[in-house]
């Protein structure tokens, strides 16, 4: 009589469930570290005139069963002009206050943090024995 016997199926299922939990935990730690690192870089790169840019910057971490995120937001009214620059400005009396060149600190830092985070996630999956293909 011919037959097929599977041995170790219960153990395999347990390992696959544990792998998902481990990947979620380690992946979440990568996201949190990237968010905190970006926060530190941006916060440190802001000028210290009034402190408004630094005070307006926040990072919020959220983790669910399906993923994790780090959300950086700057609520300062000066954040956008600092990031993208301004045209020539004038006071109410017409005095020229000049233009402000763009800085792009927030954008550059977030793009760099996102690339590094993706590289770390790829390495995490490959260490777990998975094959990762394709571009970002």
PEQUI-V463642 format. One line per field, one symbol per residue. ss: DSSP state (H for helix, E for strand, - for the rest). phi: phi as a letter, one per 40 degrees, with the letter a starting at -180 (. if undefined). burial: # if it has 9 or more other C-alpha atoms within 8 Angstrom, else .. A space follows every 50 residues. Layout:
# PEQUI-V463642
ss->???
phi->???
burial->???
This chain:
# PEQUI-V463642
ss->--------HHHHHHHHHHHHHHHHHHHHHHHHHHHHHHHHHHHHH----- -HHHHHEEEEEEEE--EEEEEEEE----HHHHHH-EEEEE-----EEEEE ----HHHHHHHHHHHHHHHHHHHHHHH---------
phi->.cabbcbgccccccccccccccccccccccccccccccdcccdccccbcb gccccccbbbbbbbcbiaabbbbbccccccdccbgbcdbbcccgccbgbb ccbfdcccccccccccccccccccccccgcbbbgcc
burial->..................#...##.###.###.######.###....... .###.####.#.#....###.#.#.#..#.######.###........## .#.##...##..##.###.###.###..........
